[in-house]
Amino acid sequence: MSTGLKVLLCAAAAAGAIGILLSMLRSRRLLRHLLLTAVSGIAALYAVNALGMLTGIGLSVNALSLSVSAIGGAPGVISLLLLDTLFQLNA
């Protein structure tokens, strides 16, 4: 994968995270939304790894994947899966 495409993907991910955080800031229940998003994202990451034994698809659990799943929720985990698949195809 070219460097320009990697930079573009990282910029899109950063823009998505900023958009999510800005929409949460506009709501009146910021802490509640942050907590629910974080719980659902971490639960989705756990479910992917638990089902990974059956499907062969899994994500490594590290600080980056935990923070993406906590900030992005279930869509963040889906994007991690897509990026993992995309980078494995080009390796």
PyMOL Python script that loads the backbone (N, CA, C, O; Angstrom):
from pymol import cmd

cmd.read_pdbstr("""\
ATOM      1  N   MET A   1       0.859  -1.168   0.000  1.00  0.00           N
ATOM      2  CA  MET A   1       0.000   0.000   0.000  1.00  0.00           C
ATOM      3  C   MET A   1       0.902   1.226   0.000  1.00  0.00           C
ATOM      4  O   MET A   1       1.898   1.276   0.721  1.00  0.00           O
ATOM      5  N   SER A   2       0.552   2.190  -0.795  1.00  0.00           N
ATOM      6  CA  SER A   2       1.383   3.382  -0.915  1.00  0.00           C
ATOM      7  C   SER A   2       1.261   4.259   0.327  1.00  0.00           C
ATOM      8  O   SER A   2       0.292   4.180   1.083  1.00  0.00           O
ATOM      9  N   THR A   3       2.269   5.086   0.503  1.00  0.00           N
ATOM     10  CA  THR A   3       2.299   5.966   1.668  1.00  0.00           C
ATOM     11  C   THR A   3       1.155   6.974   1.614  1.00  0.00           C
ATOM     12  O   THR A   3       0.569   7.308   2.644  1.00  0.00           O
ATOM     13  N   GLY A   4       0.843   7.452   0.432  1.00  0.00           N
ATOM     14  CA  GLY A   4      -0.245   8.416   0.297  1.00  0.00           C
ATOM     15  C   GLY A   4      -1.586   7.837   0.720  1.00  0.00           C
ATOM     16  O   GLY A   4      -2.392   8.527   1.345  1.00  0.00           O
ATOM     17  N   LEU A   5      -1.832   6.571   0.383  1.00  0.00           N
ATOM     18  CA  LEU A   5      -3.087   5.927   0.774  1.00  0.00           C
ATOM     19  C   LEU A   5      -3.135   5.701   2.280  1.00  0.00           C
ATOM     20  O   LEU A   5      -4.192   5.839   2.896  1.00  0.00           O
ATOM     21  N   LYS A   6      -1.999   5.357   2.874  1.00  0.00           N
ATOM     22  CA  LYS A   6      -1.952   5.186   4.329  1.00  0.00           C
ATOM     23  C   LYS A   6      -2.250   6.495   5.039  1.00  0.00           C
ATOM     24  O   LYS A   6      -2.988   6.521   6.024  1.00  0.00           O
ATOM     25  N   VAL A   7      -1.673   7.585   4.535  1.00  0.00           N
ATOM     26  CA  VAL A   7      -1.920   8.904   5.127  1.00  0.00           C
ATOM     27  C   VAL A   7      -3.394   9.275   4.969  1.00  0.00           C
ATOM     28  O   VAL A   7      -3.998   9.830   5.886  1.00  0.00           O
ATOM     29  N   LEU A   8      -3.964   8.971   3.822  1.00  0.00           N
ATOM     30  CA  LEU A   8      -5.376   9.263   3.582  1.00  0.00           C
ATOM     31  C   LEU A   8      -6.278   8.469   4.525  1.00  0.00           C
ATOM     32  O   LEU A   8      -7.251   9.012   5.050  1.00  0.00           O
ATOM     33  N   LEU A   9      -5.968   7.195   4.745  1.00  0.00           N
ATOM     34  CA  LEU A   9      -6.760   6.380   5.669  1.00  0.00           C
ATOM     35  C   LEU A   9      -6.646   6.885   7.106  1.00  0.00           C
ATOM     36  O   LEU A   9      -7.638   6.925   7.834  1.00  0.00           O
ATOM     37  N   CYS A  10      -5.445   7.269   7.510  1.00  0.00           N
ATOM     38  CA  CYS A  10      -5.262   7.805   8.863  1.00  0.00           C
ATOM     39  C   CYS A  10      -5.988   9.131   9.035  1.00  0.00           C
ATOM     40  O   CYS A  10      -6.568   9.386  10.090  1.00  0.00           O
ATOM     41  N   ALA A  11      -5.964   9.975   8.014  1.00  0.00           N
ATOM     42  CA  ALA A  11      -6.673  11.252   8.078  1.00  0.00           C
ATOM     43  C   ALA A  11      -8.182  11.033   8.147  1.00  0.00           C
ATOM     44  O   ALA A  11      -8.879  11.741   8.874  1.00  0.00           O
ATOM     45  N   ALA A  12      -8.687  10.060   7.397  1.00  0.00           N
ATOM     46  CA  ALA A  12     -10.122   9.760   7.441  1.00  0.00           C
ATOM     47  C   ALA A  12     -10.528   9.222   8.808  1.00  0.00           C
ATOM     48  O   ALA A  12     -11.594   9.560   9.322  1.00  0.00           O
ATOM     49  N   ALA A  13      -9.676   8.383   9.394  1.00  0.00           N
ATOM     50  CA  ALA A  13      -9.976   7.858  10.729  1.00  0.00           C
ATOM     51  C   ALA A  13      -9.959   8.966  11.773  1.00  0.00           C
ATOM     52  O   ALA A  13     -10.815   8.998  12.657  1.00  0.00           O
ATOM     53  N   ALA A  14      -8.994   9.873  11.677  1.00  0.00           N
ATOM     54  CA  ALA A  14      -8.930  10.990  12.614  1.00  0.00           C
ATOM     55  C   ALA A  14     -10.129  11.908  12.456  1.00  0.00           C
ATOM     56  O   ALA A  14     -10.680  12.383  13.450  1.00  0.00           O
ATOM     57  N   ALA A  15     -10.538  12.163  11.230  1.00  0.00           N
ATOM     58  CA  ALA A  15     -11.708  13.012  10.991  1.00  0.00           C
ATOM     59  C   ALA A  15     -12.973  12.357  11.536  1.00  0.00           C
ATOM     60  O   ALA A  15     -13.839  13.039  12.083  1.00  0.00           O
ATOM     61  N   GLY A  16     -13.081  11.045  11.391  1.00  0.00           N
ATOM     62  CA  GLY A  16     -14.234  10.335  11.941  1.00  0.00           C
ATOM     63  C   GLY A  16     -14.277  10.400  13.458  1.00  0.00           C
ATOM     64  O   GLY A  16     -15.340  10.602  14.044  1.00  0.00           O
ATOM     65  N   ALA A  17     -13.122  10.231  14.097  1.00  0.00           N
ATOM     66  CA  ALA A  17     -13.068  10.305  15.560  1.00  0.00           C
ATOM     67  C   ALA A  17     -13.409  11.706  16.047  1.00  0.00           C
ATOM     68  O   ALA A  17     -14.122  11.863  17.038  1.00  0.00           O
ATOM     69  N   ILE A  18     -12.909  12.714  15.364  1.00  0.00           N
ATOM     70  CA  ILE A  18     -13.222  14.095  15.745  1.00  0.00           C
ATOM     71  C   ILE A  18     -14.709  14.375  15.547  1.00  0.00           C
ATOM     72  O   ILE A  18     -15.329  15.047  16.371  1.00  0.00           O
ATOM     73  N   GLY A  19     -15.281  13.865  14.465  1.00  0.00           N
ATOM     74  CA  GLY A  19     -16.719  14.051  14.231  1.00  0.00           C
ATOM     75  C   GLY A  19     -17.566  13.399  15.306  1.00  0.00           C
ATOM     76  O   GLY A  19     -18.565  13.965  15.750  1.00  0.00           O
ATOM     77  N   ILE A  20     -17.164  12.204  15.725  1.00  0.00           N
ATOM     78  CA  ILE A  20     -17.900  11.515  16.789  1.00  0.00           C
ATOM     79  C   ILE A  20     -17.814  12.299  18.087  1.00  0.00           C
ATOM     80  O   ILE A  20     -18.822  12.490  18.767  1.00  0.00           O
ATOM     81  N   LEU A  21     -16.614  12.755  18.435  1.00  0.00           N
ATOM     82  CA  LEU A  21     -16.448  13.511  19.676  1.00  0.00           C
ATOM     83  C   LEU A  21     -17.195  14.841  19.628  1.00  0.00           C
ATOM     84  O   LEU A  21     -17.760  15.261  20.638  1.00  0.00           O
ATOM     85  N   LEU A  22     -17.209  15.508  18.482  1.00  0.00           N
ATOM     86  CA  LEU A  22     -17.955  16.767  18.383  1.00  0.00           C
ATOM     87  C   LEU A  22     -19.457  16.559  18.513  1.00  0.00           C
ATOM     88  O   LEU A  22     -20.147  17.372  19.128  1.00  0.00           O
ATOM     89  N   SER A  23     -19.966  15.477  17.936  1.00  0.00           N
ATOM     90  CA  SER A  23     -21.399  15.220  18.073  1.00  0.00           C
ATOM     91  C   SER A  23     -21.759  14.869  19.512  1.00  0.00           C
ATOM     92  O   SER A  23     -22.853  15.192  19.976  1.00  0.00           O
ATOM     93  N   MET A  24     -20.851  14.216  20.214  1.00  0.00           N
ATOM     94  CA  MET A  24     -21.100  13.929  21.623  1.00  0.00           C
ATOM     95  C   MET A  24     -21.048  15.198  22.462  1.00  0.00           C
ATOM     96  O   MET A  24     -21.809  15.346  23.418  1.00  0.00           O
ATOM     97  N   LEU A  25     -20.152  16.114  22.108  1.00  0.00           N
ATOM     98  CA  LEU A  25     -20.061  17.369  22.855  1.00  0.00           C
ATOM     99  C   LEU A  25     -21.315  18.209  22.697  1.00  0.00           C
ATOM    100  O   LEU A  25     -21.698  18.931  23.618  1.00  0.00           O
ATOM    101  N   ARG A  26     -21.964  18.122  21.535  1.00  0.00           N
ATOM    102  CA  ARG A  26     -23.186  18.887  21.306  1.00  0.00           C
ATOM    103  C   ARG A  26     -24.377  18.351  22.088  1.00  0.00           C
ATOM    104  O   ARG A  26     -25.305  19.095  22.403  1.00  0.00           O
ATOM    105  N   SER A  27     -24.348  17.069  22.398  1.00  0.00           N
ATOM    106  CA  SER A  27     -25.468  16.493  23.142  1.00  0.00           C
ATOM    107  C   SER A  27     -25.390  16.941  24.601  1.00  0.00           C
ATOM    108  O   SER A  27     -24.332  17.353  25.077  1.00  0.00           O
ATOM    109  N   ARG A  28     -26.477  16.858  25.278  1.00  0.00           N
ATOM    110  CA  ARG A  28     -26.513  17.315  26.667  1.00  0.00           C
ATOM    111  C   ARG A  28     -26.044  16.243  27.638  1.00  0.00           C
ATOM    112  O   ARG A  28     -25.801  16.524  28.811  1.00  0.00           O
ATOM    113  N   ARG A  29     -25.919  15.036  27.157  1.00  0.00           N
ATOM    114  CA  ARG A  29     -25.509  13.932  28.032  1.00  0.00           C
ATOM    115  C   ARG A  29     -24.173  13.356  27.541  1.00  0.00           C
ATOM    116  O   ARG A  29     -24.106  12.204  27.112  1.00  0.00           O
ATOM    117  N   LEU A  30     -23.139  14.153  27.609  1.00  0.00           N
ATOM    118  CA  LEU A  30     -21.836  13.774  27.073  1.00  0.00           C
ATOM    119  C   LEU A  30     -21.266  12.545  27.774  1.00  0.00           C
ATOM    120  O   LEU A  30     -20.848  11.596  27.111  1.00  0.00           O
ATOM    121  N   LEU A  31     -21.245  12.552  29.082  1.00  0.00           N
ATOM    122  CA  LEU A  31     -20.649  11.446  29.822  1.00  0.00           C
ATOM    123  C   LEU A  31     -21.403  10.141  29.581  1.00  0.00           C
ATOM    124  O   LEU A  31     -20.796   9.077  29.460  1.00  0.00           O
ATOM    125  N   ARG A  32     -22.707  10.230  29.514  1.00  0.00           N
ATOM    126  CA  ARG A  32     -23.526   9.038  29.265  1.00  0.00           C
ATOM    127  C   ARG A  32     -23.235   8.452  27.879  1.00  0.00           C
ATOM    128  O   ARG A  32     -23.088   7.239  27.731  1.00  0.00           O
ATOM    129  N   HIS A  33     -23.155   9.311  26.879  1.00  0.00           N
ATOM    130  CA  HIS A  33     -22.877   8.850  25.517  1.00  0.00           C
ATOM    131  C   HIS A  33     -21.463   8.285  25.402  1.00  0.00           C
ATOM    132  O   HIS A  33     -21.252   7.266  24.744  1.00  0.00           O
ATOM    133  N   LEU A  34     -20.500   8.940  26.036  1.00  0.00           N
ATOM    134  CA  LEU A  34     -19.132   8.422  26.018  1.00  0.00           C
ATOM    135  C   LEU A  34     -19.054   7.050  26.656  1.00  0.00           C
ATOM    136  O   LEU A  34     -18.392   6.156  26.131  1.00  0.00           O
ATOM    137  N   LEU A  35     -19.725   6.876  27.786  1.00  0.00           N
ATOM    138  CA  LEU A  35     -19.693   5.602  28.487  1.00  0.00           C
ATOM    139  C   LEU A  35     -20.375   4.502  27.673  1.00  0.00           C
ATOM    140  O   LEU A  35     -19.845   3.395  27.571  1.00  0.00           O
ATOM    141  N   LEU A  36     -21.532   4.788  27.098  1.00  0.00           N
ATOM    142  CA  LEU A  36     -22.240   3.784  26.303  1.00  0.00           C
ATOM    143  C   LEU A  36     -21.470   3.411  25.042  1.00  0.00           C
ATOM    144  O   LEU A  36     -21.441   2.244  24.653  1.00  0.00           O
ATOM    145  N   THR A  37     -20.850   4.393  24.406  1.00  0.00           N
ATOM    146  CA  THR A  37     -20.054   4.114  23.216  1.00  0.00           C
ATOM    147  C   THR A  37     -18.845   3.262  23.569  1.00  0.00           C
ATOM    148  O   THR A  37     -18.517   2.314  22.856  1.00  0.00           O
ATOM    149  N   ALA A  38     -18.184   3.600  24.668  1.00  0.00           N
ATOM    150  CA  ALA A  38     -17.006   2.844  25.083  1.00  0.00           C
ATOM    151  C   ALA A  38     -17.366   1.406  25.445  1.00  0.00           C
ATOM    152  O   ALA A  38     -16.656   0.473  25.070  1.00  0.00           O
ATOM    153  N   VAL A  39     -18.461   1.227  26.168  1.00  0.00           N
ATOM    154  CA  VAL A  39     -18.875  -0.123  26.562  1.00  0.00           C
ATOM    155  C   VAL A  39     -19.266  -0.954  25.342  1.00  0.00           C
ATOM    156  O   VAL A  39     -18.892  -2.122  25.236  1.00  0.00           O
ATOM    157  N   SER A  40     -20.017  -0.350  24.425  1.00  0.00           N
ATOM    158  CA  SER A  40     -20.425  -1.112  23.240  1.00  0.00           C
ATOM    159  C   SER A  40     -19.239  -1.435  22.348  1.00  0.00           C
ATOM    160  O   SER A  40     -19.188  -2.520  21.768  1.00  0.00           O
ATOM    161  N   GLY A  41     -18.292  -0.526  22.223  1.00  0.00           N
ATOM    162  CA  GLY A  41     -17.112  -0.786  21.405  1.00  0.00           C
ATOM    163  C   GLY A  41     -16.221  -1.865  21.983  1.00  0.00           C
ATOM    164  O   GLY A  41     -15.737  -2.729  21.252  1.00  0.00           O
ATOM    165  N   ILE A  42     -16.000  -1.826  23.277  1.00  0.00           N
ATOM    166  CA  ILE A  42     -15.159  -2.843  23.912  1.00  0.00           C
ATOM    167  C   ILE A  42     -15.863  -4.196  23.902  1.00  0.00           C
ATOM    168  O   ILE A  42     -15.216  -5.234  23.761  1.00  0.00           O
ATOM    169  N   ALA A  43     -17.190  -4.186  24.052  1.00  0.00           N
ATOM    170  CA  ALA A  43     -17.937  -5.442  23.953  1.00  0.00           C
ATOM    171  C   ALA A  43     -17.860  -6.012  22.539  1.00  0.00           C
ATOM    172  O   ALA A  43     -17.762  -7.227  22.367  1.00  0.00           O
ATOM    173  N   ALA A  44     -17.902  -5.148  21.530  1.00  0.00           N
ATOM    174  CA  ALA A  44     -17.785  -5.615  20.149  1.00  0.00           C
ATOM    175  C   ALA A  44     -16.393  -6.175  19.885  1.00  0.00           C
ATOM    176  O   ALA A  44     -16.253  -7.176  19.182  1.00  0.00           O
ATOM    177  N   LEU A  45     -15.362  -5.541  20.441  1.00  0.00           N
ATOM    178  CA  LEU A  45     -13.997  -6.046  20.295  1.00  0.00           C
ATOM    179  C   LEU A  45     -13.852  -7.412  20.964  1.00  0.00           C
ATOM    180  O   LEU A  45     -13.209  -8.311  20.422  1.00  0.00           O
ATOM    181  N   TYR A  46     -14.446  -7.559  22.133  1.00  0.00           N
ATOM    182  CA  TYR A  46     -14.418  -8.846  22.827  1.00  0.00           C
ATOM    183  C   TYR A  46     -15.168  -9.907  22.015  1.00  0.00           C
ATOM    184  O   TYR A  46     -14.710 -11.046  21.915  1.00  0.00           O
ATOM    185  N   ALA A  47     -16.302  -9.545  21.442  1.00  0.00           N
ATOM    186  CA  ALA A  47     -17.083 -10.505  20.658  1.00  0.00           C
ATOM    187  C   ALA A  47     -16.326 -10.945  19.413  1.00  0.00           C
ATOM    188  O   ALA A  47     -16.370 -12.117  19.037  1.00  0.00           O
ATOM    189  N   VAL A  48     -15.634 -10.009  18.773  1.00  0.00           N
ATOM    190  CA  VAL A  48     -14.842 -10.369  17.587  1.00  0.00           C
ATOM    191  C   VAL A  48     -13.750 -11.359  17.970  1.00  0.00           C
ATOM    192  O   VAL A  48     -13.515 -12.338  17.263  1.00  0.00           O
ATOM    193  N   ASN A  49     -13.088 -11.100  19.086  1.00  0.00           N
ATOM    194  CA  ASN A  49     -12.010 -11.997  19.506  1.00  0.00           C
ATOM    195  C   ASN A  49     -12.548 -13.329  20.009  1.00  0.00           C
ATOM    196  O   ASN A  49     -11.909 -14.363  19.812  1.00  0.00           O
ATOM    197  N   ALA A  50     -13.709 -13.325  20.653  1.00  0.00           N
ATOM    198  CA  ALA A  50     -14.289 -14.582  21.121  1.00  0.00           C
ATOM    199  C   ALA A  50     -14.754 -15.442  19.947  1.00  0.00           C
ATOM    200  O   ALA A  50     -14.583 -16.661  19.963  1.00  0.00           O
ATOM    201  N   LEU A  51     -15.339 -14.812  18.935  1.00  0.00           N
ATOM    202  CA  LEU A  51     -15.774 -15.542  17.756  1.00  0.00           C
ATOM    203  C   LEU A  51     -14.626 -15.830  16.799  1.00  0.00           C
ATOM    204  O   LEU A  51     -14.777 -16.608  15.857  1.00  0.00           O
ATOM    205  N   GLY A  52     -13.486 -15.207  17.038  1.00  0.00           N
ATOM    206  CA  GLY A  52     -12.326 -15.414  16.181  1.00  0.00           C
ATOM    207  C   GLY A  52     -11.822 -16.845  16.200  1.00  0.00           C
ATOM    208  O   GLY A  52     -11.211 -17.302  15.234  1.00  0.00           O
ATOM    209  N   MET A  53     -12.072 -17.555  17.289  1.00  0.00           N
ATOM    210  CA  MET A  53     -11.675 -18.959  17.353  1.00  0.00           C
ATOM    211  C   MET A  53     -12.479 -19.795  16.360  1.00  0.00           C
ATOM    212  O   MET A  53     -11.980 -20.786  15.826  1.00  0.00           O
ATOM    213  N   LEU A  54     -13.714 -19.395  16.119  1.00  0.00           N
ATOM    214  CA  LEU A  54     -14.559 -20.118  15.174  1.00  0.00           C
ATOM    215  C   LEU A  54     -14.349 -19.667  13.732  1.00  0.00           C
ATOM    216  O   LEU A  54     -14.354 -20.484  12.811  1.00  0.00           O
ATOM    217  N   THR A  55     -14.165 -18.365  13.542  1.00  0.00           N
ATOM    218  CA  THR A  55     -14.094 -17.825  12.187  1.00  0.00           C
ATOM    219  C   THR A  55     -12.674 -17.646  11.675  1.00  0.00           C
ATOM    220  O   THR A  55     -12.459 -17.566  10.465  1.00  0.00           O
ATOM    221  N   GLY A  56     -11.712 -17.582  12.568  1.00  0.00           N
ATOM    222  CA  GLY A  56     -10.329 -17.349  12.160  1.00  0.00           C
ATOM    223  C   GLY A  56     -10.004 -15.882  11.975  1.00  0.00           C
ATOM    224  O   GLY A  56      -8.900 -15.547  11.545  1.00  0.00           O
ATOM    225  N   ILE A  57     -10.930 -15.008  12.285  1.00  0.00           N
ATOM    226  CA  ILE A  57     -10.718 -13.565  12.174  1.00  0.00           C
ATOM    227  C   ILE A  57     -10.612 -13.001  13.575  1.00  0.00           C
ATOM    228  O   ILE A  57     -11.502 -13.201  14.401  1.00  0.00           O
ATOM    229  N   GLY A  58      -9.533 -12.302  13.841  1.00  0.00           N
ATOM    230  CA  GLY A  58      -9.353 -11.730  15.163  1.00  0.00           C
ATOM    231  C   GLY A  58      -8.561 -10.446  15.099  1.00  0.00           C
ATOM    232  O   GLY A  58      -7.885 -10.166  14.110  1.00  0.00           O
ATOM    233  N   LEU A  59      -8.650  -9.676  16.151  1.00  0.00           N
ATOM    234  CA  LEU A  59      -7.906  -8.431  16.272  1.00  0.00           C
ATOM    235  C   LEU A  59      -7.016  -8.513  17.498  1.00  0.00           C
ATOM    236  O   LEU A  59      -7.397  -9.091  18.515  1.00  0.00           O
ATOM    237  N   SER A  60      -5.845  -7.941  17.399  1.00  0.00           N
ATOM    238  CA  SER A  60      -4.986  -7.903  18.571  1.00  0.00           C
ATOM    239  C   SER A  60      -5.515  -6.841  19.532  1.00  0.00           C
ATOM    240  O   SER A  60      -5.974  -5.778  19.112  1.00  0.00           O
ATOM    241  N   VAL A  61      -5.445  -7.138  20.799  1.00  0.00           N
ATOM    242  CA  VAL A  61      -5.907  -6.193  21.807  1.00  0.00           C
ATOM    243  C   VAL A  61      -4.688  -5.439  22.324  1.00  0.00           C
ATOM    244  O   VAL A  61      -3.849  -5.994  23.033  1.00  0.00           O
ATOM    245  N   ASN A  62      -4.610  -4.186  21.963  1.00  0.00           N
ATOM    246  CA  ASN A  62      -3.544  -3.310  22.433  1.00  0.00           C
ATOM    247  C   ASN A  62      -4.146  -1.929  22.700  1.00  0.00           C
ATOM    248  O   ASN A  62      -5.360  -1.747  22.605  1.00  0.00           O
ATOM    249  N   ALA A  63      -3.301  -0.970  23.030  1.00  0.00           N
ATOM    250  CA  ALA A  63      -3.806   0.353  23.391  1.00  0.00           C
ATOM    251  C   ALA A  63      -4.526   1.019  22.214  1.00  0.00           C
ATOM    252  O   ALA A  63      -5.540   1.688  22.409  1.00  0.00           O
ATOM    253  N   LEU A  64      -4.014   0.841  21.014  1.00  0.00           N
ATOM    254  CA  LEU A  64      -4.642   1.461  19.853  1.00  0.00           C
ATOM    255  C   LEU A  64      -6.015   0.867  19.564  1.00  0.00           C
ATOM    256  O   LEU A  64      -6.973   1.606  19.337  1.00  0.00           O
ATOM    257  N   SER A  65      -6.118  -0.454  19.572  1.00  0.00           N
ATOM    258  CA  SER A  65      -7.414  -1.073  19.259  1.00  0.00           C
ATOM    259  C   SER A  65      -8.435  -0.797  20.365  1.00  0.00           C
ATOM    260  O   SER A  65      -9.621  -0.624  20.084  1.00  0.00           O
ATOM    261  N   LEU A  66      -7.983  -0.754  21.608  1.00  0.00           N
ATOM    262  CA  LEU A  66      -8.908  -0.421  22.698  1.00  0.00           C
ATOM    263  C   LEU A  66      -9.392   1.020  22.596  1.00  0.00           C
ATOM    264  O   LEU A  66     -10.570   1.293  22.824  1.00  0.00           O
ATOM    265  N   SER A  67      -8.498   1.944  22.256  1.00  0.00           N
ATOM    266  CA  SER A  67      -8.927   3.336  22.166  1.00  0.00           C
ATOM    267  C   SER A  67      -9.843   3.562  20.964  1.00  0.00           C
ATOM    268  O   SER A  67     -10.803   4.327  21.057  1.00  0.00           O
ATOM    269  N   VAL A  68      -9.558   2.908  19.838  1.00  0.00           N
ATOM    270  CA  VAL A  68     -10.440   3.046  18.670  1.00  0.00           C
ATOM    271  C   VAL A  68     -11.809   2.453  18.967  1.00  0.00           C
ATOM    272  O   VAL A  68     -12.830   3.034  18.600  1.00  0.00           O
ATOM    273  N   SER A  69     -11.839   1.295  19.633  1.00  0.00           N
ATOM    274  CA  SER A  69     -13.130   0.688  19.939  1.00  0.00           C
ATOM    275  C   SER A  69     -13.879   1.476  21.007  1.00  0.00           C
ATOM    276  O   SER A  69     -15.109   1.502  20.993  1.00  0.00           O
ATOM    277  N   ALA A  70     -13.166   2.121  21.934  1.00  0.00           N
ATOM    278  CA  ALA A  70     -13.839   2.916  22.955  1.00  0.00           C
ATOM    279  C   ALA A  70     -14.379   4.213  22.382  1.00  0.00           C
ATOM    280  O   ALA A  70     -15.474   4.637  22.752  1.00  0.00           O
ATOM    281  N   ILE A  71     -13.639   4.852  21.489  1.00  0.00           N
ATOM    282  CA  ILE A  71     -14.097   6.121  20.919  1.00  0.00           C
ATOM    283  C   ILE A  71     -15.108   5.884  19.804  1.00  0.00           C
ATOM    284  O   ILE A  71     -16.119   6.581  19.720  1.00  0.00           O
ATOM    285  N   GLY A  72     -14.838   4.908  18.955  1.00  0.00           N
ATOM    286  CA  GLY A  72     -15.687   4.695  17.788  1.00  0.00           C
ATOM    287  C   GLY A  72     -16.843   3.750  17.998  1.00  0.00           C
ATOM    288  O   GLY A  72     -17.770   3.718  17.188  1.00  0.00           O
ATOM    289  N   GLY A  73     -16.811   2.975  19.073  1.00  0.00           N
ATOM    290  CA  GLY A  73     -17.883   2.023  19.319  1.00  0.00           C
ATOM    291  C   GLY A  73     -17.817   0.862  18.339  1.00  0.00           C
ATOM    292  O   GLY A  73     -16.739   0.484  17.882  1.00  0.00           O
ATOM    293  N   ALA A  74     -18.966   0.307  18.024  1.00  0.00           N
ATOM    294  CA  ALA A  74     -19.029  -0.822  17.090  1.00  0.00           C
ATOM    295  C   ALA A  74     -18.547  -0.438  15.685  1.00  0.00           C
ATOM    296  O   ALA A  74     -17.871  -1.246  15.050  1.00  0.00           O
ATOM    297  N   PRO A  75     -18.865   0.761  15.171  1.00  0.00           N
ATOM    298  CA  PRO A  75     -18.296   1.131  13.872  1.00  0.00           C
ATOM    299  C   PRO A  75     -16.772   1.220  13.889  1.00  0.00           C
ATOM    300  O   PRO A  75     -16.126   0.960  12.874  1.00  0.00           O
ATOM    301  N   GLY A  76     -16.200   1.579  15.018  1.00  0.00           N
ATOM    302  CA  GLY A  76     -14.744   1.601  15.140  1.00  0.00           C
ATOM    303  C   GLY A  76     -14.147   0.209  15.039  1.00  0.00           C
ATOM    304  O   GLY A  76     -13.091   0.027  14.433  1.00  0.00           O
ATOM    305  N   VAL A  77     -14.817  -0.779  15.630  1.00  0.00           N
ATOM    306  CA  VAL A  77     -14.347  -2.157  15.544  1.00  0.00           C
ATOM    307  C   VAL A  77     -14.484  -2.677  14.117  1.00  0.00           C
ATOM    308  O   VAL A  77     -13.613  -3.394  13.625  1.00  0.00           O
ATOM    309  N   ILE A  78     -15.568  -2.319  13.464  1.00  0.00           N
ATOM    310  CA  ILE A  78     -15.753  -2.729  12.071  1.00  0.00           C
ATOM    311  C   ILE A  78     -14.671  -2.116  11.185  1.00  0.00           C
ATOM    312  O   ILE A  78     -14.149  -2.783  10.292  1.00  0.00           O
ATOM    313  N   SER A  79     -14.334  -0.859  11.426  1.00  0.00           N
ATOM    314  CA  SER A  79     -13.277  -0.242  10.630  1.00  0.00           C
ATOM    315  C   SER A  79     -11.926  -0.875  10.917  1.00  0.00           C
ATOM    316  O   SER A  79     -11.100  -0.991  10.012  1.00  0.00           O
ATOM    317  N   LEU A  80     -11.681  -1.290  12.167  1.00  0.00           N
ATOM    318  CA  LEU A  80     -10.458  -2.025  12.482  1.00  0.00           C
ATOM    319  C   LEU A  80     -10.397  -3.338  11.717  1.00  0.00           C
ATOM    320  O   LEU A  80      -9.342  -3.714  11.204  1.00  0.00           O
ATOM    321  N   LEU A  81     -11.519  -4.033  11.640  1.00  0.00           N
ATOM    322  CA  LEU A  81     -11.556  -5.286  10.883  1.00  0.00           C
ATOM    323  C   LEU A  81     -11.305  -5.044   9.392  1.00  0.00           C
ATOM    324  O   LEU A  81     -10.574  -5.798   8.750  1.00  0.00           O
ATOM    325  N   LEU A  82     -11.913  -3.992   8.849  1.00  0.00           N
ATOM    326  CA  LEU A  82     -11.699  -3.683   7.438  1.00  0.00           C
ATOM    327  C   LEU A  82     -10.249  -3.304   7.159  1.00  0.00           C
ATOM    328  O   LEU A  82      -9.668  -3.748   6.168  1.00  0.00           O
ATOM    329  N   LEU A  83      -9.665  -2.486   8.026  1.00  0.00           N
ATOM    330  CA  LEU A  83      -8.272  -2.101   7.835  1.00  0.00           C
ATOM    331  C   LEU A  83      -7.338  -3.290   7.994  1.00  0.00           C
ATOM    332  O   LEU A  83      -6.352  -3.404   7.266  1.00  0.00           O
ATOM    333  N   ASP A  84      -7.636  -4.175   8.937  1.00  0.00           N
ATOM    334  CA  ASP A  84      -6.821  -5.370   9.111  1.00  0.00           C
ATOM    335  C   ASP A  84      -6.873  -6.247   7.868  1.00  0.00           C
ATOM    336  O   ASP A  84      -5.848  -6.773   7.435  1.00  0.00           O
ATOM    337  N   THR A  85      -8.041  -6.404   7.301  1.00  0.00           N
ATOM    338  CA  THR A  85      -8.199  -7.187   6.082  1.00  0.00           C
ATOM    339  C   THR A  85      -7.501  -6.510   4.910  1.00  0.00           C
ATOM    340  O   THR A  85      -6.855  -7.176   4.102  1.00  0.00           O
ATOM    341  N   LEU A  86      -7.626  -5.201   4.815  1.00  0.00           N
ATOM    342  CA  LEU A  86      -7.008  -4.458   3.726  1.00  0.00           C
ATOM    343  C   LEU A  86      -5.488  -4.559   3.788  1.00  0.00           C
ATOM    344  O   LEU A  86      -4.844  -4.754   2.757  1.00  0.00           O
ATOM    345  N   PHE A  87      -4.908  -4.430   4.965  1.00  0.00           N
ATOM    346  CA  PHE A  87      -3.455  -4.509   5.094  1.00  0.00           C
ATOM    347  C   PHE A  87      -2.943  -5.924   4.915  1.00  0.00           C
ATOM    348  O   PHE A  87      -1.806  -6.107   4.480  1.00  0.00           O
ATOM    349  N   GLN A  88      -3.737  -6.925   5.233  1.00  0.00           N
ATOM    350  CA  GLN A  88      -3.311  -8.315   5.021  1.00  0.00           C
ATOM    351  C   GLN A  88      -3.334  -8.683   3.549  1.00  0.00           C
ATOM    352  O   GLN A  88      -2.538  -9.512   3.108  1.00  0.00           O
ATOM    353  N   LEU A  89      -4.230  -8.082   2.786  1.00  0.00           N
ATOM    354  CA  LEU A  89      -4.289  -8.382   1.356  1.00  0.00           C
ATOM    355  C   LEU A  89      -3.046  -7.856   0.624  1.00  0.00           C
ATOM    356  O   LEU A  89      -2.603  -8.448  -0.361  1.00  0.00           O
ATOM    357  N   ASN A  90      -2.498  -6.759   1.106  1.00  0.00           N
ATOM    358  CA  ASN A  90      -1.359  -6.153   0.432  1.00  0.00           C
ATOM    359  C   ASN A  90      -0.023  -6.594   0.990  1.00  0.00           C
ATOM    360  O   ASN A  90       1.021  -6.171   0.492  1.00  0.00           O
ATOM    361  N   ALA A  91      -0.030  -7.422   1.997  1.00  0.00           N
ATOM    362  CA  ALA A  91       1.239  -7.861   2.584  1.00  0.00           C
ATOM    363  C   ALA A  91       1.882  -8.955   1.768  1.00  0.00           C
ATOM    364  O   ALA A  91       2.957  -9.439   2.123  1.00  0.00           O
TER     365      ALA A  91
END
""", "prot")
cmd.dss("prot")
cmd.show_as("cartoon", "prot")
cmd.util.cbc("prot")
cmd.orient("prot")
